[in-house]
Every structure is written in structure tokens, then in C-alpha cells.
């Protein structure tokens, strides 16, 4: 039965919109598809820039240098230093951080403290730069003086809180 919930829900929305609200559902769908294609073309340069920057950051060795610099801070705050690269990469790249997460699970096991902390971090943080590029490119906001630093601060605060919660539980 659970396999049919989403299709039934979608059909119910179309029936409700078409019969009760008198919306031309086919034309609305076509208009939405046109808008999605235009949106994809509009945000493509921003997404490409973020992806190139991530590759440069990782392959240049800056990620390793930043990890080494932040390890004492993470140790002081109770965050496992094995998660440094994961915590730093998560705001930049969802796929890159998932790759690191998979390596963490494989290396430390699914029930280890480090894997539990990584799981909570993965579930409680977002790819700040990708989301910022997509949303702010569409809204035409040019002054990001507070948005990105506050979002990064929240990601790092979530990592600290994740380590604490997993230690207590």
C-alpha cells in the first residue's frame, strides 16, 4: 500500500485542482516546466562556479591545510578531529561530503561514536554555498555580508552540538 501513497496523492491534487478549483492542470504543468528550464539556465553559471571552486579547494591542498589548522579548535570543542574534512567540506559540496561520510562509515563502523556524530552533522547541515548560489542568484540579492557567515556559523555550531549530543546519548 505504501508504494501507492505518492501517486494517489498526486492524482488527488490534480483532481482537486481540476474539478474543484477549475485550474487547467495541463497548462499549469507546461508553464511550470517552461519556468523550470529557464531557471536551470539562469542558475547554471552559479552552480558551475561553486563546483569548480570545490574542486580547486580540494585538489590544491587547501582543505588539508584548513583541517590541520582547525584540528586543535575541534579538539578543544569536543568534536572528533577525524571529522574535520567532513565538517569543512559539507557547506561546499553535498556529493563530496557524502563520499567522505561513506569513508567514515567504512573505516569506523556504523555504530561508532565518530559515525554517529557524522550522521547527525549530515542530517543537520546543508550545502551553504550551493544553496546560496541557487537562491540568491534567483532573487537577485547581491549583498551577502551576513547570510553566508551566519549560515557557516550555524553549520559549525551544529557540528559541536552533534558531538555533544552523541556523547551524552
C-alpha positions in Angstrom: 0.0 0.0 0.0 2.8 2.4 0.8 4.0 2.2 -2.8 0.8 3.8 -3.9 0.6 6.7 -1.5 2.6 9.3 -3.5 0.9 8.5 -6.9 -2.5 8.6 -5.2 -1.6 11.9 -3.5 -0.5 13.4 -6.9 -3.7 12.3 -8.6 -5.8 13.7 -5.8 -4.1 17.1 -6.2 -4.8 17.1 -9.9 -8.4 16.1 -9.4 -8.9 18.7 -6.7 -7.2 21.4 -8.8 -9.0 20.5 -12.0 -12.5 19.7 -10.8 -13.0 21.8 -7.6 -10.7 24.8 -8.3 -11.2 24.9 -12.1 -7.5 25.1 -12.8 -6.2 24.0 -16.2 -3.8 21.4 -14.8 -2.2 20.5 -18.1 -1.4 24.2 -19.0 -0.2 24.8 -15.4 2.2 21.8 -15.7 3.5 23.1 -19.1 4.0 26.6 -17.6 5.9 25.1 -14.7 8.1 23.0 -16.9 9.0 26.1 -19.0 9.8 28.1 -15.9 12.0 25.2 -14.6 14.0 25.1 -17.8 14.5 28.9 -17.7 15.5 28.7 -14.0 18.0 25.9 -14.8 19.7 28.0 -17.5 19.7 31.1 -15.2 21.5 29.3 -12.3 23.9 27.2 -14.3 26.8 29.7 -14.2 26.5 30.0 -10.4 26.4 26.2 -9.9 29.3 25.7 -12.3 31.3 28.3 -10.3 30.6 26.5 -7.0 31.6 23.1 -8.4 34.9 24.5 -9.9 35.7 26.2 -6.6 35.1 23.0 -4.7 37.5 21.0 -6.9 40.1 23.8 -6.6 39.8 23.8 -2.9 40.2 20.0 -2.5 42.9 19.4 -5.1 45.1 22.4 -4.2 45.7 21.1 -0.7 43.8 24.0 1.0 41.4 21.5 2.5 44.2 19.6 4.2 45.8 22.8 5.5 42.5 24.1 6.8 41.9 20.7 8.5 45.3 20.8 10.2 44.7 24.4 11.4 41.2 23.6 12.8 42.0 20.3 14.5 43.1 22.0 17.7 39.9 24.0 17.8 37.8 20.9 17.1 39.7 19.0 19.9 39.0 21.9 22.3 35.3 21.9 21.4 35.0 18.1 21.7 34.5 17.4 18.0 36.4 14.3 16.7 39.3 15.5 14.6 38.5 12.6 12.2 35.5 14.6 11.0 37.4 17.8 10.2 37.4 17.4 6.4 33.7 16.3 6.5 32.7 19.4 8.6 34.7 21.7 6.3 33.5 20.2 3.0 29.8 19.8 4.0 28.9 23.5 3.4 30.6 23.4 0.0 29.5 20.0 -1.5 26.8 17.6 -0.8 28.2 14.8 -3.0 31.8 15.4 -1.7 30.6 15.2 1.9 28.6 12.1 1.2 31.7 10.4 -0.2 33.6 11.4 3.0 30.7 10.1 5.1 30.8 6.8 3.3 34.5 6.6 4.0 33.9 7.4 7.7 31.2 4.6 8.0 33.5 2.1 6.3 36.5 3.0 8.4 34.9 3.4 11.8 31.8 1.2 11.5 28.2 2.2 11.6 27.8 2.1 15.4 30.9 4.1 16.3 30.8 7.5 18.1 32.5 9.1 15.1 30.0 7.7 12.6 27.0 8.8 14.8 28.4 12.3 15.0 28.9 12.4 11.3 25.4 11.2 10.8 23.9 13.9 12.9 26.1 16.5 11.2 25.0 15.2 7.7 21.3 15.4 8.8 21.5 18.8 10.5 23.5 20.9 8.0 23.2 21.9 4.4 25.4 22.8 1.5 25.5 26.5 2.3 27.4 27.7 -0.8 25.3 25.7 -3.3 22.0 26.8 -1.7 23.2 30.4 -1.6 24.3 30.3 -5.2 20.9 28.9 -6.3 18.6 31.0 -4.1 20.5 34.3 -4.2 21.1 34.1 -8.0 17.3 33.8 -8.5 16.4 36.6 -6.0 19.0 39.0 -7.4 20.3 39.7 -3.9 23.9 40.9 -4.2 24.9 41.8 -0.7 25.6 38.6 1.3 27.6 40.2 4.0 25.7 38.4 6.8 23.9 35.5 5.2 26.8 33.2 4.4 28.9 33.9 7.6 25.8 33.3 9.8 24.9 30.1 7.9 28.5 28.8 8.3 28.5 29.7 12.0 25.3 27.6 12.3 26.9 24.7 10.5 29.9 24.7 12.8 27.6 25.2 15.9 25.6 22.2 14.7 28.7 20.1 14.5 29.7 21.0 18.1 26.2 20.3 19.3 26.1 17.0 17.4 29.3 15.8 19.1 27.9 16.8 22.5 24.5 15.1 21.9 26.1 11.9 20.6 28.5 11.8 23.6 25.6 12.2 26.0 23.2 9.7 24.3 
